[in-house]
Amino acid sequence: VVRNVFPYARYVSIHDERARDDHLMIEAFGLDGTNIFRSDDPMWQMFTPPWDFNCRCGKVFMTTMQAAKKGVREAMAWRETGEPPTYPEWRAEEVRSEVQWPPESGYIGQMI
């Protein structure tokens, strides 16, 4: 039910001196250069916060309208046509190719 109302989610890092590069990096891999991913993206199976020891990142669910306003083209088309994408864009492979999994700490916080 949640994914029907909130088909997108933002990955939010804490931007301070304690933030780890891997955690900040994930924000750059979202749809269309945003920090927004589809809620059903397999990326969340590995990187749903807290996914590493002392992870302070967050996940914020978003509606199609909110994602469209942030520049997600898939969401913009969905709003215009009223039809969900036939082939949703998942970013899991891109994230996993750049971000170490499992984390060096060995801690795996949230497994879906």
C-alpha positions in Angstrom: 0.0 0.0 0.0 2.8 2.4 0.9 4.5 2.0 -2.5 1.3 2.8 -4.3 1.0 6.1 -2.5 4.8 6.8 -2.3 6.5 5.2 -5.3 9.7 7.1 -4.7 12.1 7.7 -1.8 15.0 10.0 -1.2 18.2 8.8 0.3 19.4 11.5 2.7 22.9 11.7 4.1 24.0 13.9 7.0 26.4 16.4 5.6 28.9 17.0 8.3 32.5 16.1 9.2 31.4 12.6 10.4 29.8 11.6 7.2 31.5 8.8 5.3 32.2 9.1 1.6 30.2 6.0 0.7 27.1 7.4 2.5 27.4 10.8 0.8 28.1 9.1 -2.6 24.8 7.3 -2.7 22.9 10.6 -3.1 24.5 11.1 -6.5 23.2 7.8 -8.0 19.5 8.5 -7.9 17.2 9.0 -10.9 18.3 11.9 -13.2 21.1 13.0 -11.0 19.0 13.3 -7.9 19.0 11.5 -4.6 15.6 10.0 -5.4 15.2 6.3 -6.1 12.1 4.2 -6.8 10.7 2.7 -3.6 10.8 -0.8 -5.2 14.5 -0.4 -6.4 16.5 -3.4 -5.1 19.1 -0.8 -4.0 17.1 -0.4 -0.8 17.6 -4.0 0.0 21.3 -3.2 0.7 21.3 0.5 1.5 18.2 1.2 3.6 19.5 3.3 6.5 21.0 2.3 8.9 23.0 0.1 6.5 26.4 0.5 8.2 27.7 0.9 11.8 26.6 4.3 13.2 24.9 5.2 9.9 22.9 8.4 10.3 21.4 8.5 6.9 17.6 8.5 6.2 15.0 7.4 3.8 12.1 9.8 3.0 9.2 8.5 1.0 7.8 10.7 -1.8 4.8 10.9 -4.0 5.0 11.0 -7.8 4.3 14.7 -7.7 7.1 15.4 -5.2 9.5 13.4 -7.3 8.4 15.2 -10.4 9.0 18.6 -8.8 12.5 17.5 -7.9 13.3 16.7 -11.5 12.7 13.0 -11.9 11.7 12.6 -15.6 10.0 9.2 -15.0 7.7 10.8 -12.4 7.0 13.8 -14.7 5.8 11.5 -17.5 3.8 9.5 -15.0 2.0 12.7 -13.8 1.3 13.8 -17.4 0.0 10.5 -18.7 -1.4 9.0 -15.5 0.3 5.7 -16.4 3.1 4.3 -14.3 6.3 3.5 -16.2 6.3 0.2 -18.1 10.0 -0.3 -17.4 10.9 1.3 -14.1 14.5 2.6 -13.8 16.3 0.9 -11.0 19.8 2.2 -9.9 20.9 -0.8 -7.7 23.7 -1.9 -10.0 25.2 1.6 -10.3 25.2 2.0 -6.5 26.6 -1.4 -5.8 29.4 -1.0 -8.4 30.6 2.1 -6.5 29.7 1.6 -2.9 31.3 -1.2 -0.9 28.9 -4.0 0.1 29.0 -5.5 2.6 30.4 -2.5 4.6 33.9 -2.8 5.9 32.6 -2.7 9.4 30.8 -6.0 8.8 27.7 -4.4 10.3 24.5 -4.9 8.2 21.8 -2.8 9.8 18.6 -3.0 8.0 17.8 -6.0 5.7 14.5 -5.9 3.9 
